[in-house]
Amino acid sequence: MGRLLLLLFLLLLLATGLGFLALGAFPPEPRTAPVHKVIPNDRFIRGS
């Protein structure tokens, strides 16, 4: 029973390591979206 748990733990550790290596080798593309926020520009208002 102890060897089975150790084997499962090592397989889980190996799978996690392979997953991180795969993410490092092929990172996901970042999501891009246009920004629709208006930034007020008070510099061109008369009297300031």
N, C-alpha and C positions, 0 to 999 in steps of 0.2 A: 504494500500500500504506500509506503514511504517513497519507494523508487518511482511509482507511478505519478505521485504528486510532484516529485522533483523533475521528472521528464515533462510533465505538463507545464510546469513553471518555466523550464528552459525553452520549451517550444513557444510559449507566450512571449518570453523575453526576446527570442530570435525574431518572431513575427513583428514585434514592436520595433526592433532595430531595423528590420528590412523596410517597414513602413516609413520610418524617419529617413532612411536613405533614399527611398523612392520620392518622398516629398522634397528632399534636398536636390535630387537630380532633375526632377520635373516639377518645379513649383507651380501652383495654380496661378492663372492670370488674375490680376487685380480687376475689380469691377470699377468701371468708370461711368460717371453720369454728369451731365451738364449742370452747372450751378445757376439757379434762377433767383438769385438774391440781389437786390439793388442796394448798392452802397451809396449813401448820400455824400455829396461832395460840396461842402460849405465854402470852399475856397473861392468860388466864382460868384458868390452872392454879393451884390453891391452893399456897401456900408460895413463890411466886416474888416 
